[in-house]
Amino acid sequence: MSNRFANTKILAFFILRKDRIRILIWIISIVLFTVVIGSMLPNLYSTGTDRQIMAETMKNPAITVMLGPGYGLDNYTDGAMMAHFMLIFTLLAVGIMNILMTIRNTREDEEEGRTEIIRSLPSGFLSPLTAAFFVSAAANTVLALTAGLSLYSLGFESMDFQGSMLYGASIGTAGIFFTSLTALFAQLTPITRSALGYSFGFLILAYIIRGIGDVESELLSLFSPLGLILRTEVYVNNHWWPVLLTLGLSVILAGLAMYLNTIRDLGAGFLQPKSGKAEASRFLSSPLGLALRLQRTAVISWTIGMLVLGLSYGSVLGDLEGFLDSSGLLLQMLPESEVFNLTERFVGMLLTILSILAAIPVLIFILKLKSEENAGRIEQLLAGAVSRTKLIGSYAFIGLAAAPVIQFMSVLGLWASAAFVMEDPLSFNILLKASMAYIPSVWVMAGLMVLAIGYLPRFTGAVWLYLGYAFFIAYLGDMLKLPEWMDYLSPFGHIPQIPLEEFHASKTLLSMLLAFGLTAAGFAGYRNRDIHG
């Protein structure tokens, strides 16, 4: 039995040595972000009236879908506000961190042959996976303790030691859960791309189920790990049972992953892809055809996923006006408008969020070129009659062309769901125009990814950080009363919210020129740099 785990400790130190910078950056970023927001909130909403207004706003079902249910709204303390604003957002960040880290140390190592080399040495066949679990558990424990102690060190009365440590334990436990889940997908699927797709798909599905359940049925929300963690009611009632239950589920998933690891062949998976055709089509012989074939499933899945996301957001719009009618205080604080009702004003912000989320698959489609390069398959293509410009152009084209399609599907879902629940449905033409106005901003993000691949492929993660910044500004910028210049640092901050604001052709044209300029510069860099297989 012990031979199965031989030299696990050495492998764990090896993983920690390899990923120490990545782990450190993730922990510092998450903790710093959490502490900065936690220190800002008391100054932003310092009076009782401000807190009461914000508490009334948080009862909005549309806000509940995005942030989760509000606890302690009758006495909206600094701690209750902090947990409501930031916990779900932090859980998503921690989930992404652990998915990427686990894939890198399990399926990616196996696919690129590193696990085979390790197994040829005196190590147990469960040692690589166990070492990955140990490193993840250690990283999430450090994250939990650092975040909890940092929040407690702020010294706010409502952010006591128990609540702060529960906040830290909540995000650490979520990280361990997504480590176990990703490790399970790494056993089920035969390639890195599939494991990554299933893991991120589950994270998105968990967020959607949590959002619908928080509005319609609390029982449904408990089926999502994100919804379960939110039931800790941090800084209000401080329930520990969701943390313990999530840890228990994590242990079960980890045990199942380790069992499957013992009964499958190295490099194989239980969900085998179906056999392809005996002869390839002529379309597949081109760089564009090959790139599209490699990402066909991902393109279809993301398109359907954005449609579902639009449907989930549109389903809550029917309750929006009724919520305001019952909140006289909030009605007095809202800016008057004789032209647009509250729903139309809220949808303008919602479309910004959907547009930023639509940029995620666009970047993934382009980033596929880097994963092919890392796997050593690009050199085989370039050895033939394939130019580098055509190669990077194929992946860039898929990303740029997917943007309006994905955007259209999310708007279609939003409009269809809203039309079903609203007495006076929103105009599809207006929604479509407002949504398509964000396409140049999505293309700017795509251009930045092409530029990174062309010059600094090791730093493509910086593009994801920038997209996260744009999401944070759009998500919480108004609530946190952040300076207007911070919004302008995001490519999405320059887009008018149609129909609330007038369309500016000059800004749109500048965004498109910037996007294509970044893309062209990325092409030039890719033509001249070395290819690392």
VENBELTA-V287749 format. One record per residue. N is the residue number from 0. RES is the residue in three letters. PSI is psi in whole degrees, -180 to 180 (999 if undefined). Layout:
# VENBELTA-V287749
N_RES_PSI, N_RES_PSI
This chain:
# VENBELTA-V287749
0_MET_-42, 1_SER_-27, 2_ASN_-25, 3_ARG_-25, 4_PHE_22, 5_ALA_133, 6_ASN_28, 7_THR_-38, 8_LYS_-42, 9_ILE_-43, 10_LEU_-37, 11_ALA_-42, 12_PHE_-34, 13_PHE_-45, 14_ILE_-44, 15_LEU_-39, 16_ARG_-39, 17_LYS_-38, 18_ASP_13, 19_ARG_-38, 20_ILE_-45, 21_ARG_-48, 22_ILE_-43, 23_LEU_-42, 24_ILE_-44, 25_TRP_-49, 26_ILE_-47, 27_ILE_-42, 28_SER_-47, 29_ILE_-46, 30_VAL_-45, 31_LEU_-44, 32_PHE_-44, 33_THR_-45, 34_VAL_-40, 35_VAL_-46, 36_ILE_-42, 37_GLY_-34, 38_SER_-22, 39_MET_-36, 40_LEU_-45, 41_PRO_-32, 42_ASN_-28, 43_LEU_-38, 44_TYR_77, 45_SER_-22, 46_THR_160, 47_GLY_-36, 48_THR_-44, 49_ASP_-42, 50_ARG_-38, 51_GLN_-40, 52_ILE_-45, 53_MET_-39, 54_ALA_-40, 55_GLU_-39, 56_THR_-38, 57_MET_-16, 58_LYS_-11, 59_ASN_125, 60_PRO_-32, 61_ALA_-39, 62_ILE_-36, 63_THR_-39, 64_VAL_-38, 65_MET_-44, 66_LEU_-17, 67_GLY_172, 68_PRO_145, 69_GLY_131, 70_TYR_144, 71_GLY_28, 72_LEU_-25, 73_ASP_-26, 74_ASN_79, 75_TYR_86, 76_THR_174, 77_ASP_-43, 78_GLY_-46, 79_ALA_-41, 80_MET_-41, 81_MET_-48, 82_ALA_-40, 83_HIS_-41, 84_PHE_-42, 85_MET_-22, 86_LEU_-49, 87_ILE_-38, 88_PHE_-42, 89_THR_-38, 90_LEU_-40, 91_LEU_-44, 92_ALA_-43, 93_VAL_-37, 94_GLY_-45, 95_ILE_-45, 96_MET_-49, 97_ASN_-32, 98_ILE_-48, 99_LEU_-43, 100_MET_-41, 101_THR_-42, 102_ILE_-42, 103_ARG_-37, 104_ASN_4, 105_THR_-88, 106_ARG_-38, 107_GLU_-42, 108_ASP_-39, 109_GLU_-42, 110_GLU_-35, 111_GLU_7, 112_GLY_-1, 113_ARG_-36, 114_THR_-36, 115_GLU_-40, 116_ILE_-42, 117_ILE_-41, 118_ARG_-23, 119_SER_-14, 120_LEU_172, 121_PRO_76, 122_SER_152, 123_GLY_157, 124_PHE_-12, 125_LEU_-4, 126_SER_-45, 127_PRO_-45, 128_LEU_-41, 129_THR_-40, 130_ALA_-39, 131_ALA_-39, 132_PHE_-44, 133_PHE_-46, 134_VAL_-43, 135_SER_-44, 136_ALA_-41, 137_ALA_-44, 138_ALA_-42, 139_ASN_-31, 140_THR_-44, 141_VAL_-42, 142_LEU_-45, 143_ALA_-48, 144_LEU_-43, 145_THR_-44, 146_ALA_-44, 147_GLY_-48, 148_LEU_-35, 149_SER_-42, 150_LEU_-40, 151_TYR_-33, 152_SER_-14, 153_LEU_-25, 154_GLY_16, 155_PHE_139, 156_GLU_-43, 157_SER_-10, 158_MET_72, 159_ASP_179, 160_PHE_-46, 161_GLN_-46, 162_GLY_-40, 163_SER_-42, 164_MET_-32, 165_LEU_-38, 166_TYR_-48, 167_GLY_-43, 168_ALA_-33, 169_SER_-47, 170_ILE_-35, 171_GLY_-41, 172_THR_-41, 173_ALA_-39, 174_GLY_-42, 175_ILE_-38, 176_PHE_-47, 177_PHE_-24, 178_THR_-49, 179_SER_-43, 180_LEU_-44, 181_THR_-39, 182_ALA_-36, 183_LEU_-46, 184_PHE_-32, 185_ALA_-26, 186_GLN_-33, 187_LEU_-33, 188_THR_150, 189_PRO_-10, 190_ILE_158, 191_THR_-43, 192_ARG_-42, 193_SER_-43, 194_ALA_-42, 195_LEU_-41, 196_GLY_-44, 197_TYR_-40, 198_SER_-49, 199_PHE_-34, 200_GLY_-40, 201_PHE_-40, 202_LEU_-44, 203_ILE_-43, 204_LEU_-40, 205_ALA_-39, 206_TYR_-42, 207_ILE_-46, 208_ILE_-41, 209_ARG_-43, 210_GLY_-46, 211_ILE_-43, 212_GLY_-36, 213_ASP_-24, 214_VAL_-42, 215_GLU_-46, 216_SER_119, 217_GLU_-32, 218_LEU_-41, 219_LEU_-40, 220_SER_-30, 221_LEU_-17, 222_PHE_-9, 223_SER_133, 224_PRO_-30, 225_LEU_-43, 226_GLY_-36, 227_LEU_-45, 228_ILE_-36, 229_LEU_-20, 230_ARG_3, 231_THR_-23, 232_GLU_54, 233_VAL_138, 234_TYR_7, 235_VAL_-72, 236_ASN_-16, 237_ASN_63, 238_HIS_130, 239_TRP_-14, 240_TRP_-34, 241_PRO_-34, 242_VAL_-46, 243_LEU_-40, 244_LEU_-41, 245_THR_-40, 246_LEU_-41, 247_GLY_-44, 248_LEU_-37, 249_SER_-41, 250_VAL_-41, 251_ILE_-46, 252_LEU_-40, 253_ALA_-42, 254_GLY_-40, 255_LEU_-40, 256_ALA_-42, 257_MET_-37, 258_TYR_-46, 259_LEU_-32, 260_ASN_-28, 261_THR_-19, 262_ILE_6, 263_ARG_158, 264_ASP_151, 265_LEU_129, 266_GLY_-6, 267_ALA_173, 268_GLY_165, 269_PHE_-23, 270_LEU_85, 271_GLN_139, 272_PRO_150, 273_LYS_157, 274_SER_140, 275_GLY_-180, 276_LYS_155, 277_ALA_-35, 278_GLU_137, 279_ALA_150, 280_SER_164, 281_ARG_-31, 282_PHE_-34, 283_LEU_-17, 284_SER_-9, 285_SER_155, 286_PRO_-39, 287_LEU_-44, 288_GLY_-41, 289_LEU_-45, 290_ALA_-40, 291_LEU_-37, 292_ARG_-39, 293_LEU_-27, 294_GLN_14, 295_ARG_-47, 296_THR_-41, 297_ALA_-41, 298_VAL_-46, 299_ILE_-44, 300_SER_-45, 301_TRP_-36, 302_THR_-45, 303_ILE_-39, 304_GLY_-41, 305_MET_-32, 306_LEU_-45, 307_VAL_-40, 308_LEU_-42, 309_GLY_-41, 310_LEU_-42, 311_SER_-40, 312_TYR_-40, 313_GLY_-24, 314_SER_-19, 315_VAL_-7, 316_LEU_-23, 317_GLY_-25, 318_ASP_-4, 319_LEU_-50, 320_GLU_-38, 321_GLY_-36, 322_PHE_-44, 323_LEU_-37, 324_ASP_-29, 325_SER_-1, 326_SER_85, 327_GLY_-37, 328_LEU_-45, 329_LEU_-36, 330_LEU_-37, 331_GLN_-27, 332_MET_-15, 333_LEU_143, 334_PRO_139, 335_GLU_146, 336_SER_122, 337_GLU_-10, 338_VAL_-43, 339_PHE_136, 340_ASN_177, 341_LEU_-40, 342_THR_-43, 343_GLU_-37, 344_ARG_-37, 345_PHE_-39, 346_VAL_-33, 347_GLY_-43, 348_MET_-37, 349_LEU_-38, 350_LEU_-32, 351_THR_-44, 352_ILE_-47, 353_LEU_-36, 354_SER_-40, 355_ILE_-41, 356_LEU_-34, 357_ALA_-22, 358_ALA_-21, 359_ILE_-55, 360_PRO_-33, 361_VAL_-45, 362_LEU_-37, 363_ILE_-42, 364_PHE_-41, 365_ILE_-38, 366_LEU_-15, 367_LYS_-31, 368_LEU_-40, 369_LYS_-41, 370_SER_-36, 371_GLU_-38, 372_GLU_-43, 373_ASN_-31, 374_ALA_-5, 375_GLY_16, 376_ARG_-15, 377_ILE_-38, 378_GLU_-34, 379_GLN_-37, 380_LEU_-45, 381_LEU_-18, 382_ALA_-20, 383_GLY_-161, 384_ALA_58, 385_VAL_125, 386_SER_156, 387_ARG_-35, 388_THR_-44, 389_LYS_-36, 390_LEU_-56, 391_ILE_-30, 392_GLY_-32, 393_SER_-45, 394_TYR_-37, 395_ALA_-39, 396_PHE_-43, 397_ILE_-44, 398_GLY_-47, 399_LEU_-40, 400_ALA_-29, 401_ALA_-27, 402_ALA_-55, 403_PRO_-31, 404_VAL_-47, 405_ILE_-39, 406_GLN_-42, 407_PHE_-42, 408_MET_-39, 409_SER_-39, 410_VAL_-38, 411_LEU_-44, 412_GLY_-43, 413_LEU_-47, 414_TRP_-44, 415_ALA_-44, 416_SER_-41, 417_ALA_-38, 418_ALA_-29, 419_PHE_-32, 420_VAL_-11, 421_MET_143, 422_GLU_-36, 423_ASP_88, 424_PRO_154, 425_LEU_152, 426_SER_125, 427_PHE_-37, 428_ASN_-43, 429_ILE_-43, 430_LEU_-41, 431_LEU_-43, 432_LYS_-43, 433_ALA_-38, 434_SER_-45, 435_MET_-20, 436_ALA_-21, 437_TYR_-6, 438_ILE_-45, 439_PRO_-34, 440_SER_-39, 441_VAL_-39, 442_TRP_-32, 443_VAL_-44, 444_MET_-40, 445_ALA_-43, 446_GLY_-39, 447_LEU_-38, 448_MET_-41, 449_VAL_-41, 450_LEU_-43, 451_ALA_-43, 452_ILE_-35, 453_GLY_-33, 454_TYR_-46, 455_LEU_72, 456_PRO_-21, 457_ARG_-17, 458_PHE_28, 459_THR_-21, 460_GLY_-25, 461_ALA_-31, 462_VAL_-39, 463_TRP_-39, 464_LEU_-39, 465_TYR_-40, 466_LEU_-38, 467_GLY_-38, 468_TYR_-45, 469_ALA_-39, 470_PHE_-43, 471_PHE_-44, 472_ILE_-44, 473_ALA_-33, 474_TYR_-46, 475_LEU_3, 476_GLY_-48, 477_ASP_-42, 478_MET_-37, 479_LEU_0, 480_LYS_45, 481_LEU_154, 482_PRO_150, 483_GLU_-31, 484_TRP_-26, 485_MET_-32, 486_ASP_-37, 487_TYR_-17, 488_LEU_-16, 489_SER_140, 490_PRO_-20, 491_PHE_-12, 492_GLY_-10, 493_HIS_-2, 494_ILE_129, 495_PRO_141, 496_GLN_91, 497_ILE_137, 498_PRO_7, 499_LEU_-32, 500_GLU_156, 501_GLU_147, 502_PHE_132, 503_HIS_107, 504_ALA_-33, 505_SER_-43, 506_LYS_-40, 507_THR_-44, 508_LEU_-42, 509_LEU_-40, 510_SER_-40, 511_MET_-41, 512_LEU_-40, 513_LEU_-44, 514_ALA_-47, 515_PHE_-30, 516_GLY_-44, 517_LEU_-41, 518_THR_-46, 519_ALA_-40, 520_ALA_-39, 521_GLY_-39, 522_PHE_-46, 523_ALA_-42, 524_GLY_-40, 525_TYR_-33, 526_ARG_-27, 527_ASN_-18, 528_ARG_165, 529_ASP_149, 530_ILE_124, 531_HIS_107, 532_GLY_999
